Amino acid sequence: MATKLNLGEFVLEVVRKPIKHLHLSVYPPDGRIRIAAPERMALEAIRLFAITRLPWIRRQRQKMQVQPRETPRQYLQRESHYVWGRRYLLNIVEHDAPPVVELKHRELQLGVRPGTDADRRGEILQEWYRGLVRAAVEQLLAKWEPLLKVRVSKVFVQRMRTKWGSCNPAARNIRLNTELARKPLDCLEYILVHEMAHIRYPTHGPRFIALMDQVLPQWRDVRDSLNQLPLRSENWG
């Protein structure tokens, strides 16, 4: 069960877990704050940690308030969609055959059976985007595993609301957001390298930062560009 921690201007949700370190997160769309804490850590110690992170919390919430958001996609004819950061117009072609997605010049052609509704069109495109990420990751792993001196066990590509990626260092598993297929390819590369680096260094400590600076010197610029791009519209309930 979560505990509420009141710091005056902010209310934090504290969740106890069988972990060794504190993990602080700020979630869209309204900046909900959550701390995952070791099961036996005193609440006062958690409070003191949260107080030291107040400037960071404020910055994260401000970013969420100003970051642009896309209008909801309706999967209609001539609607704008993005593939690796480039804009394409959706061209819906009805045919009596299994669904197919193709890029043709500046068009994203979606072939579907007559009567396919918007929800199904969205599912088809989402699965196609997932395939794009998987194919790109296969090539990127071949490049980066020897450079980082790590081996990735599995890469999962899925819809993620609050993260671009995550890593389980012990299992050497990485999860990537399907939405990265809509952003420039260097954004996917940065997120993948970031998560692979966590296999060697699980926290964002000095050794992690030094490794990122060594292998991907421009990573901060790519990170900032990614965080400035419009976020997908979500129904948060």
C-alpha positions as CSV (number, residue, x, y, z in Angstrom):
1,M,0.0,0.0,0.0
2,A,1.3,3.5,-0.9
3,T,2.0,6.1,1.8
4,K,1.5,9.8,1.1
5,L,4.4,12.1,2.0
6,N,3.5,15.8,2.2
7,L,6.3,18.3,1.5
8,G,4.1,21.4,1.4
9,E,4.1,22.3,-2.3
10,F,4.1,18.6,-3.4
11,V,2.5,15.4,-2.2
12,L,4.6,12.3,-3.0
13,E,3.4,8.7,-3.2
14,V,5.8,6.3,-1.4
15,V,5.7,2.6,-2.5
16,R,7.7,0.0,-0.6
17,K,9.5,-2.6,-2.6
18,P,12.2,-5.3,-2.1
19,I,14.9,-3.0,-3.5
20,K,18.2,-1.5,-2.3
21,H,18.0,2.1,-3.5
22,L,15.4,4.8,-3.7
23,H,13.9,5.5,-7.1
24,L,12.2,8.9,-7.8
25,S,9.8,9.3,-10.8
26,V,7.6,12.1,-12.1
27,Y,4.8,10.9,-14.3
28,P,2.8,12.7,-17.0
29,P,0.4,14.2,-17.7
30,D,0.1,16.2,-14.5
31,G,3.4,15.5,-12.8
32,R,2.4,12.8,-10.2
33,I,5.4,12.1,-8.0
34,R,6.3,8.6,-6.8
35,I,9.2,7.2,-4.8
36,A,10.0,3.5,-4.7
37,A,11.7,2.8,-1.4
38,P,13.4,-0.2,0.3
39,E,10.9,-1.9,2.5
40,R,12.6,-1.1,5.8
41,M,13.8,2.4,5.1
42,A,12.5,5.0,7.6
43,L,10.0,7.5,6.3
44,E,12.1,10.3,7.6
45,A,15.1,9.2,5.5
46,I,12.8,9.1,2.5
47,R,11.6,12.6,3.3
48,L,15.1,13.9,3.5
49,F,16.0,12.3,0.2
50,A,12.9,13.9,-1.4
51,I,13.8,17.3,-0.1
52,T,17.2,17.2,-1.7
53,R,15.5,16.4,-5.0
54,L,12.9,19.2,-4.9
55,P,14.7,21.3,-7.6
56,W,14.8,18.3,-9.9
57,I,11.1,17.6,-9.3
58,R,10.2,21.2,-10.1
59,R,12.1,21.0,-13.4
60,Q,10.5,17.8,-14.4
61,R,7.0,19.1,-13.7
62,Q,7.7,22.3,-15.6
63,K,8.9,20.4,-18.6
64,M,5.6,18.4,-18.7
65,Q,3.6,21.6,-18.5
66,V,5.3,23.2,-21.5
67,Q,6.0,20.2,-23.7
68,P,3.7,20.2,-26.7
69,R,1.3,17.3,-27.2
70,E,-0.1,15.9,-30.5
71,T,-3.8,15.9,-31.2
72,P,-5.4,12.4,-31.0
73,R,-4.9,10.4,-34.2
74,Q,-8.1,9.4,-35.9
75,Y,-6.5,7.3,-38.7
76,L,-8.3,9.2,-41.5
77,Q,-7.3,9.9,-45.1
78,R,-4.5,12.5,-45.5
79,E,-3.9,12.6,-41.7
80,S,-0.2,13.4,-40.7
81,H,1.9,10.6,-39.3
82,Y,5.6,10.4,-38.6
83,V,8.2,7.7,-39.4
84,W,11.7,8.2,-38.1
85,G,11.0,11.9,-37.6
86,R,9.7,12.6,-41.1
87,R,6.1,13.6,-41.8
88,Y,3.9,11.4,-44.1
89,L,0.3,11.7,-45.1
90,L,-1.8,8.6,-44.4
91,N,-3.3,7.0,-47.6
92,I,-5.9,4.4,-46.8
93,V,-6.4,1.9,-49.5
94,E,-9.2,-0.6,-49.1
95,H,-8.6,-4.1,-50.6
96,D,-9.8,-7.6,-50.0
97,A,-6.6,-8.9,-48.5
98,P,-4.7,-8.9,-45.2
99,P,-3.5,-5.5,-43.9
100,V,-0.3,-4.1,-45.2
101,V,1.7,-0.9,-44.5
102,E,4.1,0.7,-47.0
103,L,6.0,3.9,-47.3
104,K,5.7,5.5,-50.7
105,H,7.5,8.8,-51.2
106,R,5.7,11.1,-48.8
107,E,2.8,8.8,-48.1
108,L,2.2,6.2,-45.5
109,Q,0.0,3.7,-47.3
110,L,-2.3,1.6,-45.2
111,G,-4.0,-1.2,-47.0
112,V,-7.1,-2.6,-45.1
113,R,-10.2,-4.5,-45.8
114,P,-13.4,-2.5,-46.4
115,G,-15.1,-1.4,-43.2
116,T,-12.0,-1.5,-41.0
117,D,-12.6,0.9,-38.2
118,A,-10.2,3.5,-36.7
119,D,-9.3,1.4,-33.7
120,R,-8.2,-1.5,-35.9
121,R,-6.3,0.9,-38.3
122,G,-4.4,2.2,-35.2
123,E,-3.6,-1.4,-34.1
124,I,-2.2,-2.3,-37.5
125,L,0.0,0.8,-37.6
126,Q,1.1,0.3,-34.0
127,E,2.3,-3.3,-34.9
128,W,4.0,-2.0,-38.0
129,Y,5.9,0.7,-35.9
130,R,6.9,-2.1,-33.4
131,G,8.4,-4.0,-36.3
132,L,10.4,-1.0,-37.4
133,V,11.9,-0.6,-34.0
134,R,12.7,-4.3,-33.8
135,A,14.5,-4.3,-37.2
136,A,16.5,-1.2,-36.3
137,V,17.5,-2.5,-32.9
138,E,18.9,-5.7,-34.5
139,Q,21.4,-3.6,-36.5
140,L,22.1,-1.3,-33.6
141,L,22.9,-4.2,-31.2
142,A,25.4,-5.6,-33.7
143,K,27.1,-2.2,-33.6
144,W,26.9,-1.4,-29.9
145,E,27.4,-4.7,-28.0
146,P,31.1,-4.9,-28.9
147,L,31.6,-1.2,-28.2
148,L,30.0,-1.3,-24.8
149,K,31.3,-4.8,-24.0
150,V,27.8,-6.0,-23.0
151,R,25.5,-8.7,-24.2
152,V,21.7,-8.0,-24.2
153,S,19.6,-11.1,-23.5
154,K,16.3,-9.8,-24.8
155,V,14.8,-6.6,-26.2
156,F,11.0,-6.0,-25.7
157,V,9.3,-3.4,-27.8
158,Q,6.0,-2.2,-26.4
159,R,3.8,0.8,-25.8
160,M,5.1,2.7,-22.8
161,R,3.3,5.7,-21.4
162,T,5.9,7.2,-19.1
163,K,9.3,6.1,-20.4
164,W,11.2,5.8,-23.7
165,G,13.0,2.7,-22.4
166,S,14.0,0.7,-19.3
167,C,16.6,-1.9,-18.4
168,N,16.8,-4.9,-16.0
169,P,20.6,-5.1,-15.5
170,A,20.5,-8.4,-13.7
171,A,18.6,-10.2,-16.5
172,R,20.2,-8.0,-19.2
173,N,16.7,-7.3,-20.6
174,I,15.8,-4.0,-22.3
175,R,12.3,-2.5,-23.0
176,L,11.8,0.1,-25.6
177,N,8.8,2.3,-26.4
178,T,7.2,1.6,-29.8
179,E,6.8,5.4,-30.2
180,L,10.5,5.7,-30.9
181,A,9.7,4.6,-34.5
182,R,8.1,8.0,-34.9
183,K,11.1,10.0,-33.7
184,P,14.4,10.5,-35.5
185,L,16.5,7.4,-35.6
186,D,19.3,8.9,-33.5
187,C,16.8,9.1,-30.7
188,L,16.3,5.3,-30.7
189,E,20.0,4.8,-30.8
190,Y,20.5,7.1,-27.8
191,I,17.8,5.3,-25.7
192,L,19.2,1.9,-26.6
193,V,22.8,2.9,-25.7
194,H,21.5,4.5,-22.5
195,E,19.8,1.3,-21.4
196,M,22.7,-0.9,-22.5
197,A,25.0,1.2,-20.4
198,H,22.8,0.4,-17.4
199,I,23.8,-3.2,-17.8
200,R,27.3,-2.2,-16.7
201,Y,26.3,0.6,-14.4
202,P,22.7,0.4,-13.0
203,T,22.5,3.9,-11.6
204,H,23.2,7.3,-13.2
205,G,26.4,7.7,-11.3
206,P,29.8,9.1,-12.4
207,R,30.9,5.9,-14.1
208,F,27.6,5.7,-16.1
209,I,28.0,9.4,-17.2
210,A,31.6,8.8,-18.1
211,L,30.8,5.8,-20.2
212,M,28.0,7.7,-22.1
213,D,30.4,10.6,-22.7
214,Q,33.0,8.2,-24.1
215,V,30.9,6.2,-26.5
216,L,28.2,8.8,-27.4
217,P,29.5,12.3,-26.8
218,Q,26.4,14.0,-28.3
219,W,24.0,12.1,-26.1
220,R,22.8,15.2,-24.1
221,D,21.9,17.0,-27.3
222,V,19.9,14.0,-28.6
223,R,18.2,13.6,-25.2
224,D,17.2,17.3,-25.2
225,S,15.9,17.1,-28.7
226,L,13.8,14.0,-27.9
227,N,12.4,15.7,-24.8
228,Q,11.3,18.7,-26.9
229,L,9.4,16.8,-29.5
230,P,5.6,16.6,-29.1
231,L,4.3,13.8,-27.0
232,R,1.6,11.4,-28.2
233,S,-1.9,12.2,-27.0
234,E,-2.9,9.7,-24.3
235,N,-6.1,8.8,-22.6
236,W,-5.0,8.7,-19.0
237,G,-8.4,7.9,-17.5
